[in-house]
Amino acid sequence: MKKVLYKCNICNTSYKKWAGKCEACGSWNSLIEDNGLSMGPKGKTLGTQRGTIIPLNNISIEEKAPQRTLSKINELDRVLGGGLVNASAILVGGDPGIGKSTLLLQAAVKFSQNGLKTIYISGEEAENQIRMRAQRLQLNSKTLKLGTETNLRNILTTLEAEQPGLAIIDSIQTLWADNIESVPGSISQVRAACHELVLFAKKNNVAIILVGHVTKDGQIAGPRVVEHMVDTVLYFEGDQEHQFRIIRSVKNRYGAADEIGVFEMTGEGLIEVLNPSAFFLSERENPVPGSAVFAGIEGTRPLLVEIQALVAPSTLASPRRTVVGIDSNRLSMILAVLEARCNISFSGMDVYLNVAGGLKIKEPAADLAIAAALLSAVNGVPIEKETVIFGEISLSGALRATAQAELRLKEAQKLGFNFALAPSLIKIKNNPQMKIIRYPNLNTFASAQIEYKDTKFREK
């Protein structure tokens, strides 16, 4: 008798019988049937052939780097780690209408023009619709091949006959396997389709790019195991109300994670932004209270962004804490440290924090810039326009050193910044062209801003 188990598609916890709620993670209706491997007769082994086991030291190592193909779209090549790796599987996710299909169509044309045999298979659009989009984007290619299909078996048969170097599947949620008894887009179908396509890519030396829809909380629809099956996971970020788009690498076996590529959405498609720091600071006006420039690092790239804070009296029993682009728990921690270590209270005041341009910052080095923006807003003292800030705040109020300080300062200096506010423990070489003001703790930093009212931070 076949043993049936149930597994939560959120946390992968197994259960012997179905339940409406997963006791491990608290998710509702997340348990799905997971038959796993079929059990053999009692006393018999599952396999019929013994596998090969090799001592670790006897395995030869190829010294040469994996072969890559450039798309000549510099921002996309950067996120991929230096180009497209042969036989790699890439998952691209993002909100509807953010530009996934547009960028991949542009990339498909570029790859095909660079000598890589490319097939673009769509399960959502007809050939004439893709052709109309290509005309709108002014894309012309005689080498790119298009197809519309949702049957997984037909897609694999086509790819095996064509033997392309790159296959783009748009999207994974539209595919269906005839051996799975569920509707397209279900967890079982998505997992089976991804598994078959990844195996085909590895066996036939074909690079596969899969497009995935996202849920309302921003995660790729389907089980998280799909992200573990592929080599690279890319997420599209950005607000549709703004013209910029950010593609971020959250997983990459062949390059740096958290690498970003910045694009600008125009009528002719996505255009890469070669200098993102200048792009994010282009609309910054004269210094106003609550504005601070953070010198951050995204992957291997230095990036300067503006952090904006607004503090206003509140009539509510529980004042608002509204955050856009930064973890709200990080803001709560910084407010608690300011009150406990610096005797600066934000009780009875609404606090609004925003990263200009809609960029999402996860780096702890932004703590000092957030604190500077909050202090500037509550005191009404602007920070000098040519000043960048970075540093991590500990719960004791001490300022911790951040990595790659020299790279941050070089990017700031290139954009005309002359002052930097940083922790005392950062390790950098002497830079006579930039004045670096160091602070040992947050209390000293806050006192400097309160003491001087001429909008300049000065070293004591």
C-alpha positions as CSV (number, residue, x, y, z in Angstrom):
1,M,0.0,0.0,0.0
2,K,1.4,3.4,-1.0
3,K,2.1,5.6,2.0
4,V,0.7,9.1,1.6
5,L,2.3,12.1,3.4
6,Y,1.4,15.7,3.5
7,K,4.0,18.5,3.4
8,C,3.7,22.2,4.0
9,N,4.8,24.2,0.9
10,I,6.0,27.1,3.1
11,C,8.2,25.4,5.7
12,N,8.4,21.8,4.3
13,T,7.2,20.2,7.5
14,S,5.8,16.7,6.9
15,Y,2.5,15.4,8.4
16,K,0.9,11.9,8.3
17,K,-2.5,13.3,7.7
18,W,-3.9,16.5,6.2
19,A,-4.7,19.5,8.4
20,G,-6.0,23.0,7.6
21,K,-3.2,24.7,9.5
22,C,0.5,24.0,9.6
23,E,1.5,23.9,13.3
24,A,5.2,24.7,12.5
25,C,4.8,28.0,10.7
26,G,1.1,28.8,11.3
27,S,0.2,28.9,7.5
28,W,-3.4,28.0,6.5
29,N,-4.2,25.6,3.6
30,S,-0.5,25.1,2.9
31,L,-0.4,21.2,3.2
32,I,-0.2,19.3,0.0
33,E,0.1,15.7,-0.8
34,D,3.6,14.5,-1.2
35,N,4.0,10.8,-2.1
36,G,7.8,10.9,-2.3
37,L,9.5,7.7,-3.4
38,S,7.4,4.6,-3.8
39,M,8.1,2.0,-1.1
40,G,9.5,-1.3,-2.3
41,P,8.6,-4.8,-1.1
42,K,9.6,-5.6,2.5
43,G,13.3,-6.5,2.6
44,K,14.0,-5.2,-0.9
45,T,16.0,-2.2,-1.8
46,L,14.5,0.7,-3.7
47,G,17.3,0.9,-6.3
48,T,18.3,-1.6,-8.9
49,Q,21.8,-0.3,-9.7
50,R,24.6,0.7,-7.3
51,G,25.8,4.3,-7.5
52,T,29.4,5.3,-8.0
53,I,31.2,6.7,-5.0
54,I,34.5,8.5,-5.5
55,P,37.0,9.8,-2.9
56,L,37.0,13.5,-2.6
57,N,40.7,14.0,-3.4
58,N,40.4,11.9,-6.6
59,I,37.9,14.3,-8.2
60,S,39.6,16.5,-10.8
61,I,39.0,20.2,-10.7
62,E,38.6,22.3,-13.8
63,E,40.7,25.3,-13.3
64,K,39.1,27.4,-16.1
65,A,36.1,29.5,-15.2
66,P,32.6,28.5,-16.5
67,Q,31.9,29.6,-20.1
68,R,29.7,32.7,-20.3
69,T,27.9,34.6,-23.0
70,L,27.4,38.3,-22.8
71,S,24.2,39.9,-23.7
72,K,25.9,43.3,-24.1
73,I,23.3,44.7,-21.6
74,N,25.8,45.6,-19.0
75,E,23.3,45.8,-16.1
76,L,21.9,42.4,-16.8
77,D,25.4,40.9,-17.3
78,R,26.4,42.4,-13.9
79,V,23.5,40.8,-12.1
80,L,24.2,37.4,-13.7
81,G,27.8,37.6,-12.4
82,G,29.5,38.5,-15.7
83,G,27.2,36.9,-18.3
84,L,25.0,33.9,-19.0
85,V,26.6,30.6,-17.9
86,N,26.1,27.6,-20.1
87,A,23.6,25.0,-18.8
88,S,22.4,27.3,-16.0
89,A,18.8,27.6,-14.8
90,I,17.6,31.1,-13.9
91,L,14.3,32.1,-12.3
92,V,13.0,35.7,-12.8
93,G,10.2,37.0,-10.7
94,G,8.4,40.3,-10.3
95,D,5.0,42.0,-10.1
96,P,2.7,42.0,-13.2
97,G,3.6,44.7,-15.7
98,I,6.9,45.6,-14.1
99,G,8.9,44.7,-17.2
100,K,10.0,41.1,-17.0
101,S,8.8,40.1,-20.5
102,T,10.1,43.4,-21.9
103,L,13.6,42.9,-20.5
104,L,13.8,39.2,-21.5
105,L,12.7,39.9,-25.0
106,Q,15.4,42.6,-25.3
107,A,17.9,40.1,-23.8
108,A,16.8,37.4,-26.2
109,V,17.4,39.6,-29.2
110,K,20.8,40.6,-27.9
111,F,21.8,37.0,-27.1
112,S,20.7,35.8,-30.6
113,Q,22.6,38.6,-32.3
114,N,25.7,37.7,-30.3
115,G,25.7,34.2,-31.8
116,L,23.8,32.2,-29.1
117,K,20.9,30.2,-30.6
118,T,17.9,31.5,-28.6
119,I,14.3,30.4,-28.4
120,Y,11.6,32.4,-26.7
121,I,8.5,30.3,-25.7
122,S,5.5,32.1,-24.3
123,G,2.5,30.6,-22.7
124,E,0.7,33.9,-22.2
125,E,1.0,35.7,-25.6
126,A,0.5,34.8,-29.2
127,E,3.3,35.2,-31.8
128,N,1.7,38.3,-33.3
129,Q,1.5,39.9,-29.8
130,I,5.1,39.3,-29.2
131,R,5.9,40.6,-32.6
132,M,3.9,43.8,-31.9
133,R,5.8,44.3,-28.7
134,A,9.1,43.8,-30.5
135,Q,8.1,46.5,-33.1
136,R,7.2,48.9,-30.3
137,L,10.6,48.3,-28.7
138,Q,12.3,48.7,-32.1
139,L,13.8,45.2,-31.9
140,N,14.7,43.4,-35.1
141,S,16.2,40.0,-35.3
142,K,16.2,37.3,-37.9
143,T,17.9,34.8,-35.6
144,L,15.5,34.8,-32.6
145,K,12.9,32.1,-32.8
146,L,9.5,32.4,-31.1
147,G,7.0,29.8,-29.9
148,T,3.8,29.6,-28.0
149,E,3.1,26.4,-26.0
150,T,2.0,25.4,-22.6
151,N,2.3,21.6,-22.8
152,L,5.6,20.6,-21.0
153,R,6.1,17.5,-23.1
154,N,5.8,19.4,-26.4
155,I,8.2,22.1,-25.1
156,L,10.8,19.5,-24.1
157,T,10.4,17.8,-27.5
158,T,10.9,21.1,-29.3
159,L,14.0,22.0,-27.3
160,E,15.5,18.6,-27.9
161,A,15.0,18.9,-31.6
162,E,16.2,22.5,-31.9
163,Q,19.1,22.2,-29.4
164,P,19.3,25.9,-28.6
165,G,21.9,27.6,-26.4
166,L,19.2,29.5,-24.5
167,A,15.5,28.9,-23.9
168,I,13.3,31.5,-22.3
169,I,10.0,30.2,-20.8
170,D,7.4,32.9,-20.1
171,S,6.0,31.8,-17.7
172,I,6.4,28.7,-15.5
173,Q,2.9,29.1,-14.1
174,T,1.3,28.5,-17.5
175,L,3.0,25.1,-18.1
176,W,1.2,21.8,-17.5
177,A,2.5,18.3,-17.4
178,D,0.0,15.6,-18.5
179,N,1.2,13.2,-15.8
180,I,0.1,15.5,-13.0
181,E,-3.6,15.6,-12.1
182,S,-3.9,19.3,-11.2
183,V,-4.5,22.5,-13.0
184,P,-1.7,24.7,-14.5
185,G,-0.2,27.0,-11.9
186,S,-0.7,24.7,-9.0
187,I,2.1,23.8,-6.8
188,S,2.5,20.3,-8.2
189,Q,2.5,21.5,-11.8
190,V,5.0,24.3,-11.1
191,R,7.4,22.0,-9.2
192,A,7.2,19.2,-11.8
193,A,7.7,21.6,-14.7
194,C,10.7,23.3,-13.1
195,H,12.2,20.0,-12.2
196,E,12.0,18.7,-15.8
197,L,13.3,21.9,-17.4
198,V,16.3,22.1,-15.0
199,L,17.2,18.4,-15.7
200,F,17.0,19.1,-19.4
201,A,19.2,22.2,-19.1
202,K,21.9,20.3,-17.2
203,K,21.8,17.2,-19.5
204,N,21.8,19.1,-22.8
205,N,24.0,22.1,-21.9
206,V,21.1,24.5,-22.5
207,A,20.6,27.7,-20.4
208,I,17.0,28.1,-19.2
209,I,15.4,31.3,-18.1
210,L,12.1,30.8,-16.3
211,V,9.6,33.7,-15.6
212,G,7.7,33.3,-12.4
213,H,4.7,35.3,-11.1
214,V,4.8,36.6,-7.5
215,T,2.2,36.5,-4.8
216,K,0.8,39.5,-2.9
217,D,3.7,39.4,-0.4
218,G,6.3,39.6,-3.1
219,Q,7.4,35.9,-3.2
220,I,7.5,33.8,-6.4
221,A,4.2,31.8,-6.5
222,G,4.7,28.1,-5.8
223,P,6.8,26.2,-3.3
224,R,10.2,27.7,-2.2
225,V,11.7,24.5,-3.4
226,V,11.6,25.9,-6.9
227,E,14.1,28.6,-5.9
228,H,16.4,25.9,-4.6
229,M,16.3,23.9,-7.8
230,V,17.6,26.7,-10.0
231,D,21.1,28.2,-10.1
232,T,20.1,31.9,-10.0
233,V,17.0,33.8,-8.7
234,L,16.4,37.3,-9.9
235,Y,13.7,39.7,-8.6
236,F,12.3,42.8,-10.3
237,E,11.8,45.7,-7.9
238,G,10.4,49.1,-8.4
239,D,7.2,51.1,-8.2
240,Q,5.2,51.3,-11.4
241,E,4.6,55.0,-10.6
242,H,8.3,55.6,-11.1
243,Q,10.3,55.1,-14.3
244,F,13.1,53.1,-12.8
245,R,13.3,49.3,-12.4
246,I,15.8,47.3,-10.3
247,I,16.6,43.7,-10.9
248,R,18.3,42.1,-7.9
249,S,20.1,38.8,-7.6
250,V,18.9,37.0,-4.4
251,K,20.7,33.8,-5.2
252,N,23.5,33.2,-7.7
253,R,25.8,30.1,-7.8
254,Y,28.0,31.8,-10.4
255,G,28.2,35.3,-9.0
256,A,27.6,37.7,-6.1
257,A,24.2,37.6,-4.4
258,D,22.4,40.9,-3.7
259,E,23.9,42.4,-6.9
260,I,21.6,44.9,-8.6
261,G,21.1,46.2,-12.1
262,V,19.3,49.5,-12.6
263,F,17.1,50.2,-15.6
264,E,14.8,53.1,-16.7
265,M,11.5,52.3,-18.2
266,T,10.8,54.3,-21.4
267,G,8.6,54.0,-24.4
268,E,11.4,52.1,-26.2
269,G,11.8,49.5,-23.4
270,L,14.2,49.2,-20.5
271,I,17.3,51.3,-20.8
272,E,20.2,50.6,-18.5
273,V,21.4,53.2,-16.0
274,L,25.1,53.3,-16.0
275,N,25.5,55.6,-13.0
276,P,22.8,54.6,-10.5
277,S,24.1,56.9,-7.7
278,A,23.7,60.0,-9.8
279,F,20.3,58.7,-11.0
280,F,18.9,58.3,-7.5
281,L,20.3,61.7,-6.4
282,S,19.3,63.6,-9.5
283,E,16.1,65.1,-8.0
284,R,17.7,66.0,-4.7
285,E,17.2,69.7,-4.0
286,N,18.9,72.0,-1.5
287,P,19.4,70.6,2.0
288,V,16.3,70.4,4.1
289,P,15.8,68.9,7.6
290,G,15.3,65.2,7.5
291,S,17.4,64.4,4.4
292,A,20.6,62.4,4.6
293,V,22.7,60.7,1.9
294,F,23.7,57.1,2.6
295,A,26.8,55.5,1.0
296,G,25.8,51.9,0.6
297,I,27.0,48.7,-1.1
298,E,24.7,46.6,-3.2
299,G,26.5,43.4,-4.1
300,T,29.8,44.6,-5.5
301,R,28.6,48.1,-6.5
302,P,28.7,51.2,-4.3
303,L,25.4,53.1,-4.4
304,L,24.5,56.5,-3.0
305,V,20.8,57.0,-2.0
306,E,18.9,59.7,-0.2
307,I,17.1,58.7,3.1
308,Q,14.2,61.0,4.0
309,A,12.7,61.4,7.5
310,L,9.7,63.4,8.7
311,V,8.8,63.8,12.4
312,A,5.4,65.5,13.3
313,P,3.3,65.8,16.5
314,S,0.8,63.0,16.8
315,T,-2.7,63.1,18.2
316,L,-2.9,59.3,18.4
317,A,-2.4,57.2,21.5
318,S,0.0,55.1,19.4
319,P,2.0,57.3,17.1
320,R,2.5,56.2,13.5
321,R,5.7,54.5,12.4
322,T,5.6,54.4,8.6
323,V,8.5,53.0,6.7
324,V,9.1,52.6,2.9
325,G,12.3,50.9,1.7
326,I,13.7,49.9,5.1
327,D,12.8,47.2,7.6
328,S,10.4,48.7,10.2
329,N,12.1,46.6,12.9
330,R,15.4,48.5,12.1
331,L,13.7,51.8,12.6
332,S,12.2,50.7,15.9
333,M,15.6,49.6,17.1
334,I,17.3,53.0,16.2
335,L,14.5,55.0,17.9
336,A,15.0,52.9,21.0
337,V,18.7,53.5,21.0
338,L,18.3,57.2,20.5
339,E,15.9,57.4,23.5
340,A,17.9,55.1,25.8
341,R,21.5,56.2,25.0
342,C,21.0,59.8,23.8
343,N,17.9,60.9,25.8
344,I,16.1,61.9,22.6
345,S,12.5,60.8,22.8
346,F,10.2,60.4,19.8
347,S,7.1,59.5,21.9
348,G,4.1,61.5,20.9
349,M,5.4,62.1,17.4
350,D,4.6,60.3,14.1
351,V,7.8,59.1,12.3
352,Y,7.9,58.7,8.6
353,L,10.9,57.2,6.8
354,N,11.5,56.8,3.1
355,V,14.2,55.8,0.7
356,A,14.1,58.2,-2.3
357,G,13.3,56.4,-5.5
358,G,11.8,53.3,-3.9
359,L,15.0,51.4,-3.5
360,K,15.0,48.7,-0.7
361,I,17.9,48.9,1.7
362,K,18.8,45.9,3.9
363,E,22.3,46.8,4.8
364,P,23.0,47.5,8.6
365,A,25.4,50.2,7.5
366,A,22.4,52.5,6.8
367,D,21.8,52.8,10.6
368,L,23.8,56.0,11.1
369,A,22.3,57.7,8.0
370,I,18.8,56.8,9.3
371,A,19.6,58.3,12.7
372,A,21.1,61.4,11.1
373,A,17.9,61.9,9.1
374,L,15.7,61.5,12.2
375,L,17.9,63.9,14.3
376,S,17.9,66.4,11.5
377,A,14.1,66.2,11.2
378,V,13.4,66.5,14.9
379,N,15.9,69.4,15.4
380,G,15.1,71.2,12.2
381,V,18.8,71.3,11.3
382,P,19.7,70.4,7.7
383,I,22.7,68.2,6.9
384,E,25.3,69.8,4.6
385,K,24.6,68.8,1.0
386,E,28.1,67.5,0.3
387,T,28.0,65.0,3.2
388,V,27.6,61.2,3.0
389,I,26.9,59.0,6.1
390,F,27.4,55.3,6.8
391,G,27.8,53.2,9.9
392,E,26.1,50.5,12.0
393,I,24.6,51.2,15.4
394,S,24.8,48.7,18.2
395,L,22.3,48.4,21.0
396,S,24.9,49.9,23.4
397,G,25.0,53.0,21.2
398,A,28.5,52.3,19.9
399,L,29.2,52.8,16.2
400,R,30.5,49.7,14.4
401,A,32.8,49.7,11.5
402,T,31.5,48.8,8.1
403,A,33.1,46.8,5.3
404,Q,34.4,48.4,2.0
405,A,34.6,51.9,3.4
406,E,37.1,53.0,0.8
407,L,34.8,51.9,-2.0
408,R,32.0,53.9,-0.5
409,L,34.1,57.0,-0.2
410,K,35.4,56.8,-3.8
411,E,31.9,56.7,-5.1
412,A,30.9,59.7,-3.0
413,Q,34.0,61.6,-4.0
414,K,33.3,60.9,-7.7
415,L,29.9,62.6,-7.3
416,G,31.3,65.7,-5.6
417,F,30.9,64.9,-1.9
418,N,33.6,66.4,0.3
419,F,32.5,65.3,3.8
420,A,31.9,61.9,5.3
421,L,30.4,61.0,8.7
422,A,31.5,57.5,9.8
423,P,32.4,55.3,12.8
424,S,35.8,55.8,14.4
425,L,36.9,52.2,13.7
426,I,36.7,52.2,9.9
427,K,39.9,51.3,8.2
428,I,40.7,53.6,5.3
429,K,43.8,55.1,3.8
430,N,44.5,58.9,4.1
431,N,42.3,60.8,1.6
432,P,43.3,64.5,1.6
433,Q,40.5,65.4,-0.8
434,M,37.7,64.2,1.5
435,K,37.3,65.2,5.1
436,I,36.2,62.2,7.2
437,I,34.6,63.0,10.6
438,R,34.7,60.0,12.9
439,Y,32.4,59.3,15.9
440,P,32.9,56.6,18.5
441,N,29.2,56.4,19.5
442,L,25.8,57.6,18.7
443,N,25.7,60.0,21.7
444,T,28.7,61.9,20.4
445,F,27.1,62.0,16.9
446,A,23.8,63.3,18.2
447,S,25.5,65.9,20.4
448,A,27.4,67.3,17.4
449,Q,24.2,67.8,15.4
450,I,22.4,69.5,18.3
451,E,25.3,71.7,19.2
452,Y,26.0,73.3,15.8
453,K,23.2,75.2,14.2
454,D,25.0,76.3,11.1
455,T,24.1,73.0,9.2
456,K,27.7,71.7,9.4
457,F,28.9,68.8,11.4
458,R,32.4,69.6,12.8
459,E,34.8,67.3,14.4
460,K,35.4,68.1,18.0
